[in-house]
Amino acid sequence: MAQNNRLVTMMEISVMAALAYVLGQLKVYEMPQGGSVSLVMLPIVLIAVRRGLGAGLMAGLLVGIIDYLLGKYPAVHPIQFFLDYPIPYTAIGLAGLIPLARMSGNMMRVVSVCGALLLGVVVRFLAHFTSGVVYFAEYAPEGTPVTTYSFLYNIQYILPEYLITAVVLGILITTAPQLFLLPRGR
């Protein structure tokens, strides 16, 4: 039974990683040097809450690698690759820190999941921000501190993406909580 459960978990991780990549291609808008607003984080959060921290981190890692391999932005340095792809998406899996099944009341569940997502988004932002400061300083307009430029560049797509994802999560948790909770005995 435990082996069957592991197989189902691995299949769910794979499906959610693929779905995240597809949703990441349906962009509300895209930034000129990378970054966009989409629902890429939604499936990562869903698997993280449903299956736990490990599954969320693994799904995020897969999404980051797939996004890089199939994306249009080459890495300029190995560390930049990690800062812009595996680390930020893996961080979204931190939503798995929330034991949703132990919570009662939709409002408490929504606030908890959105709070855990916010933690992941902050780590994601810090990774992209650091990459921008270290590797993309030449894009900062003359006279603009690179830290200010990197902050403003990254916040203008990460914040809206967080807000859109949080709204959709709130709707899903209240209307389809079975997506986030495993049936008893699993």
C-alpha positions as YAML, in Angstrom:
chain: A
units: angstrom
residues:
- id: 1
  name: MET
  ca: [0.00, 0.00, 0.00]
- id: 2
  name: ALA
  ca: [2.82, 2.44, 0.86]
- id: 3
  name: GLN
  ca: [4.51, 1.82, -2.50]
- id: 4
  name: ASN
  ca: [1.21, 2.42, -4.31]
- id: 5
  name: ASN
  ca: [0.78, 5.69, -2.38]
- id: 6
  name: ARG
  ca: [4.30, 6.80, -3.39]
- id: 7
  name: LEU
  ca: [3.53, 6.04, -7.02]
- id: 8
  name: VAL
  ca: [0.29, 8.04, -6.89]
- id: 9
  name: THR
  ca: [2.15, 10.93, -5.23]
- id: 10
  name: MET
  ca: [4.86, 10.89, -7.92]
- id: 11
  name: MET
  ca: [2.20, 10.86, -10.62]
- id: 12
  name: GLU
  ca: [0.40, 13.81, -9.01]
- id: 13
  name: ILE
  ca: [3.69, 15.72, -8.76]
- id: 14
  name: SER
  ca: [4.36, 15.09, -12.45]
- id: 15
  name: VAL
  ca: [0.88, 16.13, -13.53]
- id: 16
  name: MET
  ca: [0.98, 19.29, -11.40]
- id: 17
  name: ALA
  ca: [4.45, 20.22, -12.69]
- id: 18
  name: ALA
  ca: [3.23, 19.81, -16.29]
- id: 19
  name: LEU
  ca: [0.06, 21.79, -15.54]
- id: 20
  name: ALA
  ca: [2.14, 24.54, -13.92]
- id: 21
  name: TYR
  ca: [4.30, 24.79, -17.01]
- id: 22
  name: VAL
  ca: [1.24, 24.99, -19.28]
- id: 23
  name: LEU
  ca: [-0.40, 27.63, -17.07]
- id: 24
  name: GLY
  ca: [2.90, 29.51, -17.09]
- id: 25
  name: GLN
  ca: [2.60, 29.81, -20.86]
- id: 26
  name: LEU
  ca: [-0.83, 31.50, -20.57]
- id: 27
  name: LYS
  ca: [0.48, 34.90, -19.57]
- id: 28
  name: VAL
  ca: [-1.46, 37.99, -18.54]
- id: 29
  name: TYR
  ca: [1.67, 39.95, -19.46]
- id: 30
  name: GLU
  ca: [5.38, 39.30, -19.90]
- id: 31
  name: MET
  ca: [8.37, 41.40, -18.91]
- id: 32
  name: PRO
  ca: [11.03, 42.27, -21.52]
- id: 33
  name: GLN
  ca: [13.97, 40.47, -19.81]
- id: 34
  name: GLY
  ca: [11.97, 37.60, -18.32]
- id: 35
  name: GLY
  ca: [9.26, 37.21, -15.74]
- id: 36
  name: SER
  ca: [5.54, 37.19, -16.34]
- id: 37
  name: VAL
  ca: [2.14, 37.08, -14.67]
- id: 38
  name: SER
  ca: [0.38, 33.74, -14.96]
- id: 39
  name: LEU
  ca: [-1.05, 30.97, -12.80]
- id: 40
  name: VAL
  ca: [2.19, 28.96, -12.81]
- id: 41
  name: MET
  ca: [2.27, 28.85, -8.99]
- id: 42
  name: LEU
  ca: [-1.24, 27.43, -8.57]
- id: 43
  name: PRO
  ca: [-0.52, 23.73, -9.28]
- id: 44
  name: ILE
  ca: [2.65, 23.87, -7.18]
- id: 45
  name: VAL
  ca: [0.66, 25.17, -4.21]
- id: 46
  name: LEU
  ca: [-2.08, 22.64, -4.81]
- id: 47
  name: ILE
  ca: [0.28, 19.64, -4.72]
- id: 48
  name: ALA
  ca: [2.21, 21.14, -1.79]
- id: 49
  name: VAL
  ca: [-0.92, 21.52, 0.32]
- id: 50
  name: ARG
  ca: [-2.36, 18.19, -0.82]
- id: 51
  name: ARG
  ca: [0.77, 16.03, -0.44]
- id: 52
  name: GLY
  ca: [3.06, 18.02, 1.82]
- id: 53
  name: LEU
  ca: [6.30, 19.94, 1.78]
- id: 54
  name: GLY
  ca: [8.42, 17.34, -0.04]
- id: 55
  name: ALA
  ca: [5.94, 16.98, -2.89]
- id: 56
  name: GLY
  ca: [5.60, 20.75, -3.20]
- id: 57
  name: LEU
  ca: [9.34, 21.31, -3.28]
- id: 58
  name: MET
  ca: [9.78, 18.55, -5.87]
- id: 59
  name: ALA
  ca: [7.01, 19.91, -8.10]
- id: 60
  name: GLY
  ca: [8.50, 23.41, -7.88]
- id: 61
  name: LEU
  ca: [11.96, 22.10, -8.72]
- id: 62
  name: LEU
  ca: [10.59, 20.28, -11.76]
- id: 63
  name: VAL
  ca: [8.72, 23.39, -12.92]
- id: 64
  name: GLY
  ca: [11.88, 25.49, -12.62]
- id: 65
  name: ILE
  ca: [13.94, 23.02, -14.64]
- id: 66
  name: ILE
  ca: [11.24, 22.56, -17.29]
- id: 67
  name: ASP
  ca: [10.76, 26.32, -17.55]
- id: 68
  name: TYR
  ca: [14.47, 26.77, -18.18]
- id: 69
  name: LEU
  ca: [14.78, 23.89, -20.65]
- id: 70
  name: LEU
  ca: [11.75, 24.95, -22.70]
- id: 71
  name: GLY
  ca: [12.09, 28.69, -22.17]
- id: 72
  name: LYS
  ca: [13.62, 31.40, -24.27]
- id: 73
  name: TYR
  ca: [16.04, 32.95, -21.79]
- id: 74
  name: PRO
  ca: [19.50, 31.34, -21.57]
- id: 75
  name: ALA
  ca: [21.41, 31.36, -18.31]
- id: 76
  name: VAL
  ca: [24.35, 33.76, -18.22]
- id: 77
  name: HIS
  ca: [26.00, 31.98, -15.30]
- id: 78
  name: PRO
  ca: [25.37, 28.71, -13.40]
- id: 79
  name: ILE
  ca: [24.45, 30.58, -10.21]
- id: 80
  name: GLN
  ca: [22.06, 32.82, -12.16]
- id: 81
  name: PHE
  ca: [20.40, 29.65, -13.48]
- id: 82
  name: PHE
  ca: [19.72, 28.51, -9.91]
- id: 83
  name: LEU
  ca: [18.57, 31.97, -8.79]
- id: 84
  name: ASP
  ca: [16.09, 32.36, -11.65]
- id: 85
  name: TYR
  ca: [14.76, 28.84, -12.13]
- id: 86
  name: PRO
  ca: [15.07, 26.02, -9.54]
- id: 87
  name: ILE
  ca: [15.23, 28.13, -6.38]
- id: 88
  name: PRO
  ca: [12.27, 30.46, -7.05]
- id: 89
  name: TYR
  ca: [9.88, 27.73, -8.19]
- id: 90
  name: THR
  ca: [11.00, 25.30, -5.51]
- id: 91
  name: ALA
  ca: [10.30, 28.02, -2.92]
- id: 92
  name: ILE
  ca: [6.62, 28.03, -3.92]
- id: 93
  name: GLY
  ca: [6.49, 24.46, -2.58]
- id: 94
  name: LEU
  ca: [6.91, 25.95, 0.92]
- id: 95
  name: ALA
  ca: [3.11, 26.14, 0.88]
- id: 96
  name: GLY
  ca: [3.34, 22.50, 1.97]
- id: 97
  name: LEU
  ca: [4.24, 23.71, 5.46]
- id: 98
  name: ILE
  ca: [0.52, 24.24, 6.10]
- id: 99
  name: PRO
  ca: [-1.39, 21.23, 7.50]
- id: 100
  name: LEU
  ca: [-4.67, 22.17, 5.81]
- id: 101
  name: ALA
  ca: [-6.45, 18.96, 6.81]
- id: 102
  name: ARG
  ca: [-6.14, 19.92, 10.49]
- id: 103
  name: MET
  ca: [-7.84, 23.28, 9.99]
- id: 104
  name: SER
  ca: [-11.52, 23.94, 10.15]
- id: 105
  name: GLY
  ca: [-13.29, 26.77, 8.42]
- id: 106
  name: ASN
  ca: [-12.68, 27.98, 4.93]
- id: 107
  name: MET
  ca: [-11.46, 31.42, 5.99]
- id: 108
  name: MET
  ca: [-8.73, 29.91, 8.19]
- id: 109
  name: ARG
  ca: [-7.69, 27.61, 5.34]
- id: 110
  name: VAL
  ca: [-7.57, 30.42, 2.78]
- id: 111
  name: VAL
  ca: [-5.57, 32.73, 5.06]
- id: 112
  name: SER
  ca: [-3.15, 29.93, 5.98]
- id: 113
  name: VAL
  ca: [-2.52, 28.81, 2.40]
- id: 114
  name: CYS
  ca: [-2.14, 32.39, 1.15]
- id: 115
  name: GLY
  ca: [0.26, 33.09, 4.02]
- id: 116
  name: ALA
  ca: [2.36, 30.03, 3.20]
- id: 117
  name: LEU
  ca: [2.31, 31.02, -0.47]
- id: 118
  name: LEU
  ca: [3.48, 34.49, 0.54]
- id: 119
  name: LEU
  ca: [6.48, 32.93, 2.28]
- id: 120
  name: GLY
  ca: [7.36, 31.09, -0.92]
- id: 121
  name: VAL
  ca: [6.79, 34.22, -3.00]
- id: 122
  name: VAL
  ca: [9.12, 36.25, -0.76]
- id: 123
  name: VAL
  ca: [11.87, 33.64, -1.22]
- id: 124
  name: ARG
  ca: [11.14, 33.60, -4.97]
- id: 125
  name: PHE
  ca: [11.36, 37.40, -5.09]
- id: 126
  name: LEU
  ca: [14.64, 37.44, -3.17]
- id: 127
  name: ALA
  ca: [16.17, 34.93, -5.61]
- id: 128
  name: HIS
  ca: [15.07, 36.93, -8.66]
- id: 129
  name: PHE
  ca: [16.10, 40.21, -6.99]
- id: 130
  name: THR
  ca: [19.58, 38.85, -6.23]
- id: 131
  name: SER
  ca: [19.95, 37.59, -9.78]
- id: 132
  name: GLY
  ca: [18.92, 40.98, -11.10]
- id: 133
  name: VAL
  ca: [21.42, 42.82, -8.92]
- id: 134
  name: VAL
  ca: [24.33, 40.51, -9.67]
- id: 135
  name: TYR
  ca: [23.76, 39.46, -13.28]
- id: 136
  name: PHE
  ca: [21.51, 42.05, -14.94]
- id: 137
  name: ALA
  ca: [22.82, 45.38, -13.65]
- id: 138
  name: GLU
  ca: [23.45, 46.62, -17.21]
- id: 139
  name: TYR
  ca: [19.68, 46.90, -17.76]
- id: 140
  name: ALA
  ca: [19.30, 49.51, -15.01]
- id: 141
  name: PRO
  ca: [18.73, 52.97, -16.49]
- id: 142
  name: GLU
  ca: [21.63, 55.34, -16.03]
- id: 143
  name: GLY
  ca: [21.51, 56.97, -12.61]
- id: 144
  name: THR
  ca: [19.20, 54.31, -11.15]
- id: 145
  name: PRO
  ca: [20.73, 52.16, -8.40]
- id: 146
  name: VAL
  ca: [20.77, 48.54, -9.51]
- id: 147
  name: THR
  ca: [19.03, 47.45, -6.30]
- id: 148
  name: THR
  ca: [16.16, 49.86, -6.96]
- id: 149
  name: TYR
  ca: [15.93, 48.70, -10.58]
- id: 150
  name: SER
  ca: [15.94, 45.00, -9.65]
- id: 151
  name: PHE
  ca: [13.35, 45.55, -6.91]
- id: 152
  name: LEU
  ca: [10.97, 47.49, -9.17]
- id: 153
  name: TYR
  ca: [11.45, 45.16, -12.12]
- id: 154
  name: ASN
  ca: [10.74, 41.98, -10.17]
- id: 155
  name: ILE
  ca: [7.96, 43.30, -7.93]
- id: 156
  name: GLN
  ca: [5.88, 44.41, -10.91]
- id: 157
  name: TYR
  ca: [5.26, 40.83, -12.02]
- id: 158
  name: ILE
  ca: [5.69, 38.83, -8.81]
- id: 159
  name: LEU
  ca: [3.20, 40.84, -6.74]
- id: 160
  name: PRO
  ca: [0.36, 40.65, -9.31]
- id: 161
  name: GLU
  ca: [1.07, 36.95, -9.84]
- id: 162
  name: TYR
  ca: [0.82, 36.38, -6.08]
- id: 163
  name: LEU
  ca: [-2.45, 38.31, -5.85]
- id: 164
  name: ILE
  ca: [-4.06, 36.49, -8.78]
- id: 165
  name: THR
  ca: [-2.92, 33.11, -7.45]
- id: 166
  name: ALA
  ca: [-4.20, 33.95, -3.96]
- id: 167
  name: VAL
  ca: [-7.63, 34.90, -5.33]
- id: 168
  name: VAL
  ca: [-7.89, 31.68, -7.36]
- id: 169
  name: LEU
  ca: [-6.71, 29.65, -4.35]
- id: 170
  name: GLY
  ca: [-9.38, 31.29, -2.18]
- id: 171
  name: ILE
  ca: [-12.06, 30.41, -4.70]
- id: 172
  name: LEU
  ca: [-10.84, 26.81, -5.05]
- id: 173
  name: ILE
  ca: [-10.47, 26.22, -1.31]
- id: 174
  name: THR
  ca: [-14.02, 27.40, -0.66]
- id: 175
  name: THR
  ca: [-15.67, 25.74, -3.68]
- id: 176
  name: ALA
  ca: [-13.57, 22.59, -4.20]
- id: 177
  name: PRO
  ca: [-11.71, 21.75, -0.98]
- id: 178
  name: GLN
  ca: [-11.40, 18.11, -2.11]
- id: 179
  name: LEU
  ca: [-8.64, 19.25, -4.48]
- id: 180
  name: PHE
  ca: [-6.49, 20.14, -1.46]
- id: 181
  name: LEU
  ca: [-7.42, 17.35, 0.92]
- id: 182
  name: LEU
  ca: [-6.64, 13.68, 0.50]
- id: 183
  name: PRO
  ca: [-9.44, 11.18, 1.03]
- id: 184
  name: ARG
  ca: [-9.19, 9.46, 4.41]
- id: 185
  name: GLY
  ca: [-6.80, 6.53, 4.46]
- id: 186
  name: ARG
  ca: [-4.32, 8.01, 1.98]
...
